[in-house]
Amino acid sequence: MVRKWVSWLVIGLVVLIFSACGSSSTTKEANTTTKASEKLNYPTKPIVIVAPSGAGGGWDLTARAITKVLSETNLVKQTMTVENKPGGGGAVFMAEYATQDTKNDYKLFVNSPPIIINNLKAEGNSPFGYKDTTPLAQLTKDYGAIVVKADSKFQSLAQLLAEIKRDPKSVTVAGGSAPGSMDHLVAILPIYKSGIDPKMVKYVSYDGGGEAIAALLGGNADVIATDASSVGEYVKAGKVKVLAVSAPERLGGDLQDVPTMREINIDAEFTIWRGVFGPKEMSADAKKFWEETFQKLVENDQWKQELEKQGWQSDYKNAEEFTKFLQEQETLISDMLKSLGMHK
Amino acid sequence: MAFLLEGFQTALQLHNLFFAFLGVVIGTAVGVLPGIGPMSGVALLIPVTASMTSGLNPAQAATSSIILLAGVYYGAMYGGSTTSILLNTPGESSSVVTALDGYQMAKQGRAGSALAIAAIGSFAAGIVSLIALVLLAEPLSNVALKFGPAEYFSLMILGLAAVSGLAGNSMTKAWMMTVFGLLLSTIGLDSVSGVARFTYNISFLYGGLEFLTVAVGLFALGEVFKAILHNEQNNDGIAKIGRIIPSREELKESTGPIARGSLLGFLVGILPGAGATLASFFSYMLEKKISKHPEKFGKGAIAGVAAPESANNAASGGAMIPLLTLGIPGSGTTAILMGALMMYNVQPGPLLFDEHPDVAWGLIASMFIGNIMLLILNMPLVKIFAKIIETPTKYLLPLIIAISIFGVYAVQVTTFDIFLLLGFGVLGYLLAANDFPLAPLVLGLVLGPMIENNMRRALTTSNGDFFVFIEKPISFVLLIAAILWIVVPFIMKLKGKSVIVNEDM
C-alpha cells in the first residue's frame, strides 16, 4: 500500500516536472533541414538561445521574441528553446560559454553593451568579451534617458548640469544598476562631456530600473538614468519629465518633445543595442545560415509586430557591420571607463 | 465599485474561470515542487499561455493570460508550504520559516492540521489583501514610494533586532548565526560600488550565494544527514497522521496569527524589494514575541505555521499594488508578470486603471475567485499530502535528497550550486547537532545585502551624514522599536520577571 503510494507520488512528480519544464519547448517537432539551408549542413539538431540573466529582463524578452517568431514563421524548423543562465551580469555564462562551447553551433546567446563593459571594467571583470564570440546580428536598439520628476526644479539638462557643476553633493543621481554598468554610464556621459569630473557625481545604484523609478517618484533621487523605452507611460501620466535622450535624433511617440543631448550642445550619444552572438569557432555553414535567417527575420511582419508590442526600435546590422560597430563601441566605452577610473 | 462588478463579469466568463482554475492548479504544483518557484513557473508558462489565448482578441487575450499567470503566482504561495511542513524542504524562499514549526508538527503527527491551517491562513490572507488592494491601492502606493533607503535600512535593523524570535535555547548562539549569515551575504559583486568581494575570481560567486540553495541545504539535507546518522527511522518514519481538520482549539489559536500575519504581510508586500520572504520572517518573529507561550515555537506551535503562511500570501497581494498602480514590480515574480502584460501591449504603469480597466479589474476579481478555488482545491489535497509522512524513511530520505538536488539545479543550472547545497547540508547537520539555530543564519543572509545597500544609498544621498536615519520620522520610529525590542527583555529581567534573555529557558 505504502509502496504503491510512493511510486505514484514519484510518477506524479516526474510528470509534473516534465510538463512544466517541457512546456516551453513543445513547439514544432524536430524536422529535417529548412528549405533555405538545403545546401547547408545546418541545422540538424534543436537550437538553444541563452539569455544570460534571469527570466523577465531585456535579454530574456529578446531571446523569447526571437525564438517565438522564428519558429512560428517556420524560418527555423528545428525546435528552439530559451535557456536562462543568470549570474554576474552575464559574466557567469560567458565564462562557461567561451571555454566549453567554442565549437557548439547549436547554442547562441543574446547580449548588449554589458558584454563589452564587463570585459573592460576593473571590478567584477569578465575575462571574456565579444572577441571570444562570433557576432551574428544586431536586432534592436534603445537609448538612455535622463529623467526627473515632473515637478522637479530642474526643467532642462542645462539647469541640472549647472547645479552639478556648482555643488555636486546637492544632486542625487540614481540608476537601476551598479556603478560601471549601463545606467551609470548613461548618467555620467553628459556630465563627463560637459567638462565636470564624473568622479564627483553622487550616484546611487538600485536593483533594477523599477526601483530606480520608485526612488525618483518618492523623492529619494533627484534624477535617474534609464532606458528610453521604459519611461513612456510615466511621461504620459504626467509623473516624470525626460530632460534628454542619448539618441542621434529625436525619438517618436511620447518622447517626441524631448531634445537629444546633441541638440543642447553636449557631444554625447549612447545606444543600448541588443544582438545575437554565436560561438567563436562557429562553422561556416552555421554562420551563413544565421546571417540569412536574421536577414529574413527583420523583414518579417510578425517580427515587426513583436517589436512594436515590446516598444523596441528595429536596428538591424548584419554580422560584418555588427562586428565593426562592436569595435567602435569598445573604444567609446573604454574611454568612458577610463575617465571614471573604472577601467581595468 | 462599479468597476469591480464589471471585473467580476469579466472574470466569471467561462473561459476565464477555466484559465483561473488552470492557473491555480499549476501554481499549486509549482509551489509543491522545490526548485520551480513562482518566478520560474510564471516565466515558463508565458509562451504557453500566449499560444493558448491566441484565438481571442488582444484585450481579452491579455486579461485571460494574466488571470492564468497570476493564478500560478498565488497558487504557488499556497503550495509552497507543503514540502516545508512535510519534508523540511522549503519549496521557495518565502516558506523557509514555515519549516521551523510545520515540520515539528508533522513529526508529532499533526501534519494534517499544519497543512490545513496553512491553506486556511493563505485563503484568509488572500482575501484580506485583495480587499485592501481594492480600497487602498492609490494611497498605499504613495506611502510605499516614500519608503526611501533610510526607511528600508531601519526596517531591516528592526528585523535583525527581532532575531531573538528565531533563537532556540541560546540568544548568544542565535546572534552568532546571524552574524555568520551577514558575513555570507557579503560574497559576490557589491551592487553599490560594483566591487567584487570574496569571489576569488570565481565567476560563480559573482552573483553571491543563492538563498534557496543555502536554505534547502541547511534545512532539508541537514535533516536527512541527521536522520541517517542517528538512525531515526523507527520512531520518525511511522508518525501517525492525526486528524486532518484542525481542532477547534487549534483554529482559535490561529485566528490572531492569521489576522496579524495578513496585515503585516500585506504592508511588507507593498514595499518594492522587501517581499514575501521578509514578510514571513517578520510575522513569525512578531508572533513569538507576543505569544503567551513563546517556548512552544520551534516545537510545533500552530501559530508558527499560520502566521508566516498568511503573511507570504498577503505579501503577494500587496506586491500587486505597486505593479498595478505604478508599473513598479516589487519582486521577481511581479517583474515577470509585468513582462507578460507588456507582451500583450498592455503597459503597466500609472495609467493602467484608466487605459485598461478591464484587464486590471478583471485580474483583481479573478484573484477573489482563484483564492476560493484554491481553498476548495487544497483542503482535500491535505489528506493526500499528509500521507507522505507515512512513507518509510528508507524511501523518504532518498526522495528528499533527489528533490533537493533537482530543485536547486532547476533554478541555478550549475553543478557549482549542487556542491554548495551538499556543503551547506553538512554544515546544517553540524550546526544543528551542536544546538546552533539555523533560521538566524538564513535571515542574516536575506537581510545582509538589503541593510548594507540601503544604508549606503542613504548615506550617499545625505553626503555621509548619519543623522539621516533619525531625521526621517518613519525611520526614527522603526529604529526606536528595534532598540526597545532588544532592551525591554533585559529591563524586565532586572525587575525579576522570567523572560528569555540569555541561555536556558
Interface residues (C-beta under 8 A of the other chain):
Chain A: V2 R3 W5 V6 L9 V10 L13 L16 I17 A20 C21 S23 S24 G54 A55 G56 G57 D60 L61 R64 K68 E83 N84 K85 P86 G87 G88 G89 A91 V92 M94 A95 K121 E123 G124 S126 K169 T172 A178 P179 G180 S181 K202 Y203 V204 S205 Y206 D207 G208 G210 E211 I213 A214 A215 L217 G218 G219 N220 A221 G232 E233 Y234 K236 A237 K239 E308 K309 Q310 G311 M342
Chain B: I26 A29 V30 L33 I36 M39 S40 G41 A43 L44 L45 I46 P47 V48 A50 A144 L145 K146 F147 G148 P149 L189 D190 S191 V192 S193 G194 V195 A196 T199 S203 F204 Y206 G207 P272 G273 P322 L326 G327 I328 P329 G332 A335 I336 M338 G339 M342 M343 Y344 N345 Q347 P348 G349 P350 L351 K387 I388 E390 T391 P392 Y395 L399 I403 F406 A410 V413 T414 N453 R457 T460 T461 N463
